[in-house]
Amino acid sequence: MEHTQDNPLVICGHGMVAQRLLEQLVAQGHPFSRIVVFNGEPFAAYNRIQLSSLLADQIQETDLELKPWQWFRKHSIEVHQHEPVTHIDPGQRQVTTACGRIQPYHTLVLATGARPSRPGLPGEDLDGVMNFRDLADTRTLTRQAQAHRRAVVIGGGFLGLEAAEGLRARGMKVTVLHRSGHLLNRQLNPIAGDILRRRLQQRGLNIRTGTSPVSLLGRHQVRAVEMGDGTVLPTDLVVIATGITPNKGLAADAGLTCDRGVRVDPHLMTSSPHVYALGECCQFHDHTFGLVEPGYEQARILAQHLCQAPGAGTFEPGEVATRLKISDLPIFSCGRIAPGEHTELIEWQDRTRAVYGQLLVDGNRLTGAILLGDTTNSLWYSQLIRSGANISRYRDTIAFGKPYCDAAA
């Protein structure tokens, strides 16, 4: 694609979604004279999903690399590590970085991600109170696991459980505190959450659900966690994993419309022309995005739009499927997790093998699926949920999976 004399694309951030955007732009023959990436982290884009495997000592840091540096040079992409953008001037169409560099842009993409949320407990600023979010956190947690014996993880979502499993695999005695009555309460129902809890406890984790800490105790270094009932858990390390907050400050300071995240339209454009946002930092209608899958879809659509591809699509958030593996137990969740008034419930379980399944059927449509232990049919179920397909031909046998249903039909 021909490009004008000087129309640089500047990207703020270099996580997995920004990297996917770069790959899509290269594949489609982008129209920009050059692409400049400013990355707040000191590392090139890496596979954040694999950080839990790194923490558990199952892979090496080199296994996280998404593209070698030669790839960026080959495609004339400048990447400035550890140099975040600190100011955007939409009127002048330029950005300023932490080093004082001023970079003009023709088009700007914000991919600034999100930061860990903090519950606001007294003592959160003590040494030994950590997050588990990026490669730097993972390196620090690995060092802490070598030096200390006990850890408390606050939060029983997938990030908290991955941190807990990784620290346990490093030899620490780990307690997980979760406010909800069951683990992964956004992805699983109480039965599946209880099966997961039993499995993790068998592996050596101490799990307390339906409970929240009230303060972290210690003079300089965290020494204990105080619970609401007055009990005190001694610890050497606290990992807070209670959700994320979109990084919208840069956009808000530049006058872009923000709510919980940076507001975007179906083309991922912000309130300022020539400025786009995608991934965890953006908000579309009422949706913000904590998983990589919708970010990849946004990257695909934005690349089409920026390359002016014929038939370029628009972004519409669908049912996002969650696929996890915790303690070698595969987990899948898509659509609704709780039945409505007229929902038919299809359920099966084998607790000795930690296998569980739940399908929710409304009318002749599959509206929700939870799978634990055996996720063989997860792709088919997610396709049925997203498409709203009529399942009347095989609704009686749908629990047995696509091959069985096809054969029966």
N, C-alpha and C positions, 0 to 999 in steps of 0.2 A: 504494500500500500504506500502510495506517495505521501510524503509529509512536507509541511511548509518549512521555511528556513529555520525557524527556531520556535518550537512548541514543546518545551520540556514537560514531562509528567513527573510530579513529585509525590512520593508516598511516605506518609508518616507512620512508621511502625513496620516491623518485619517478622510477624508471627506466621503461623501456618496458613492463615487466610490470605495475607498479603503475598506470601510466596505462591499460593495457588493462582492469585490474580496475575502475577508476573508470568507464570507459565502459560496461562490462557492468552495473555497479550502477545507473547512470543509466538505461540502456535497460530494465532490469527493474523500475524503480520501487522502489528500496531502502527498507528500513524505518527508517533511521537519522534522528535529529533533525538531525544535522549530520555532515559529514565533514571531518576535519582531517588534513592531510598535512604531515609534517615531512621536508624534503628536505635531505640533507647537502651537495648540490652548490649552487652559486650560480645555477644555471640551471634553468628549468622542464624537465619531461620532454622529451627530444629523441630523434631517431632515431640511436641509437648505431651501427647497422649502416652508416650513411652517413658515419661519421667518416673512413674511408679515402678516400672521394671528396672530402671536404673537404680532407684532407691533400694529395691530388693536385691540388688547385685546380680540380676539376671542378664543384663546387657552392659556394654561399655558406652562411654560418651560418644565415641565415634559412630555408634549405631544410630544416633539421633539425627545425623546430618541429612537434610532434605536434598540439597544440591551442592556439589563441590564448587570451590571458588572459580574454577575454570569456566563453569557454566555462565556465571555472571559476566565474566570478561568476554566470552564468546558472543554474548548477546548485548554487549555495550550497556550493561546495567551497573551504575555506580552505587555501591552500598557503603554507607558511612556508619560503622559500628559505634555504639556507646555515644551517640551524638543525637539526642532527641531534639525535635522541634520544640521551641519554647514560645514562639509567637507567630501568629498568622495575620497577615494584612491583606484581606480580600480586595480592598480598594486598589492597592498597588500590585496585587497578585504576586506576592512574595512571602517567603517564610524566613524566620530567623532561628538558628539552632543554638544549642547550649554553648557552642564554641564561638558564637558571634557571627557565624557564617550567614550571609544573606543569599538566598537562592530564589530567583524568580520562577514562576510556574505558569504554564498555560492551563494545565489541569492539575488539581490537587486531590489526593485520596487520603482520607483519614482511616487508619487501621490501628488505632492506639490501644485496642484491647480493653481489658478490665483489670481491676485490682481486687485483692481479697477484701471482703467486708469484715469489719470487726464488731463484735457485739457490745463493746463499750464497757467491759468489766474493769473494776479497779485492779491495777497491777499489770495491765496489758503491755506497759512499756518496760517491764523487767527483762533482764537478760535471760535468754532461754525460752522466750515466748516467740514462736515462729509461725510462718505461713508455709504452705506447700503449694507453690504456684509456678515457679520457673526453675531454670537450671541452677541459678545461684542458690535458691532455697534448697534444692536437692543436694548440692555439694555441702552446704552447711549442716543439713540433717544427717548426712552420711558421717561427717566428722563428729557430730554430737552423739550419734549412735555408738561410735567407737569409744567415746569418753565417758558415757553415762549408761545407767542401767534401767531407769524408769521413765515412761512417757505417758502423758495424757493427751488424747486427741479430742478436741471439742468439735462435734459435728459428725453425724453418721450418714452424710451424703456420699456420693462415690469418691469425691476427692479426699474426704476424711478417712474413708475405709481404705483407700489405696495407700495413704500415708501410714495408717496404722499397720497394715499388712507389710509394707516395706520396712518399717522400723522393727516389727516383730521378726521378720526374716533376717534382720541385722543383729538379732539377739537381745532386743530390749523387751522388758515387761511392759505391755501397753494396755491402757484402759481407754475405751471410747465412751464419751458422754454424748447422748443424743436427746434433744428436747422432745421430739415426736415419740409416739408410742411404739413405732417400729422403724427399722433401718430403711434407707432409700425410700422414704415415704412419698416422694414425688414420682417415683417410678414403679413401686411395688405396693400391693395391698398388704394388710396385716399378716395374712397366712404366709405369703412369700417372704415378707420381711422377717418373720419368726424362723423360717427354715434357714435363711441366710445367717441370722444371729446364731443359731445352734451350730451351723457349720463353722463359723468364725471362732466361736468359743471352743469347739473341738480342736481348732488349730492353735489355740493358746491365747486368743485375745479375751480381755475382760470387757464386757459390753453392758452398759447401763442405759436403758431407754427411758423415756418419760421423765428425764431429769436435766436440770441445767445448773451450771456453776454460778455462784454469786460474786466470787472474787478470786484473784490469783495472789498468793501470799509469798513474801520474801523481801529482803532488804534491798539487794542489788540483783541477785540471781533468783529466779522463780524456784520456790521450794515446795509449794503445795497448792492444791486447788480446794477452795472451800465450797461446799454444796449448800443448797437451799435448806436442807434439814440440819445443818450445822456440822455434818461430818467433814473431815479433812482428808484429802488424798495426797500423801507425800509424792513428790515427783521431781525429776531433774530437768524436764523438758515439757513444754506445752505447745501443741500444734493447733492453731485455730483454723478451722475449715468450715466456715458458716456462710458460704456463698460469695458472690462477686458483685462489684459495683462498676458499671461502665465508666471508662475514662473519658469524660466529656469536657473537662476543664479547659483544654486548649481551644475547643470549638466554641464553648460558651464565652470565653474571653474575647474571641474574634467576632462576637455578635451573632453567631449562628443559632438557630432555634434549637433548644434542647429541652428535654423533659427528664426522664430517668437516663436516657442516652441521647445521642445526637440524632435528631429527627431526619428521616430520609423519605423520599417518595418511591414509587415502584421502580424507578431507574437508579435508585440508591443515591440520588442527588439530594444535597442538603438545601437549606433555605438560601444559600448563596450559589449563584451560577458558577460552574466550573469547579465546584468543590463537592466531593462525594465522600461517603462513609460506608464502611461495611464491617462485618464481624461483631465482636462483643461490644464495641463502643457505640453501635448504632441502635436506633429504635424505629421500627416500622409500625405505624398505628400504635397498638398497645403492647407490641411484642419487642422484647429484647432477647438476646441470643447467647446462651452459655455453652452451646455445643458446636463442634466444628462443622457438622454436616450442613446446617443452613448457611454458615459462612462460606463454604465451598460453592453452594448454589448461588449466593450473592456474587462471588468472584466470577463465576461463569457468566452471569447476566450482565454484570458491569463491564466485563471484557468485551462482550458482544456490542454493548452500547457505545463504549469508547472507540471501538474499531468500526462503528457504523455498519455492522454486519446486517445483511438483509434478513428480515424476519426476527430481529433481536427481540428477546422476550422481556417480560417484566417480572419483578419479584413478588411472589405471593407465598407467605409462610404456610406450609402444610403441616400435617402431623409428623413430628420429628421422632424417629425411632432412636431409642437409646440402646446401644450395644456395649456391654461391659464384661470384663472378666476379673473377678475378685477372688483371690485364693484359689485360682484354677477353676472357679465355678462360673460358667458363662451365664450372662443375664441379658434378657431382652425385654423391652417395654415399648409399646407404641399405642397412641390413642388414649382412650379413657381407661382409668384403673378401677373405678367404682361403678356399679350398675345403677341405672336409672329406674324409674317406676315400671317401665314396660320392657326392661332388658331381660333377655334370656342369658343365663350363665352356664357356660360349659367349663368344667373344672376337673383336673386330674392331679394326683400326686403320689409320689413314692418317697416317703421321708427317709428311708434307709439309704437311698441313692441321692438324696437331696434334689429330686426332680419334681417340678411343679409346673402346671400350666393353667391359665385362665383365659377364656375367650368371651368377649361380650358381644352379643348379637342383638341389634335393634331392627325390627322388621326383617328384611332380608339383607341387611348390611352388617358386616363385621366392623365394630366401632372401637374395639380395644383388645389388646393381647399382652399377656405377661407370660414369659417363659423363664424357667430357672433350671439349670443343670443340663437341659437338652434344648438347644435353640436351632435345631435342624431346619424347622419350617419358618423361621423368623422373616426371611426375605419375602416369602409368599404372603404371609399375614400382613406385613407392612404395606405391600402392594395393594392388597384387598382393602385395607383401611383407607389408604390415600385415595384410591380410585372410587371408593363407594360402590364397588361392583355388586351386582345381585348374586347372592350365594345360595339361592333357593335350591339349585340342582344338587348341591352337596352339603347342605347345612347339617344333615344328620351325621356326616362322616368327616366334617372339617377338622376335627381334633386329630385325625390320623395323618394329615398332611396332604400336600399336592399330589405326589405320585399315587397314593391310594385313591384319592378323589377322582383323578383322571382315569384310573383304571376302572373304578366303579361306574363312572359316567359312560 
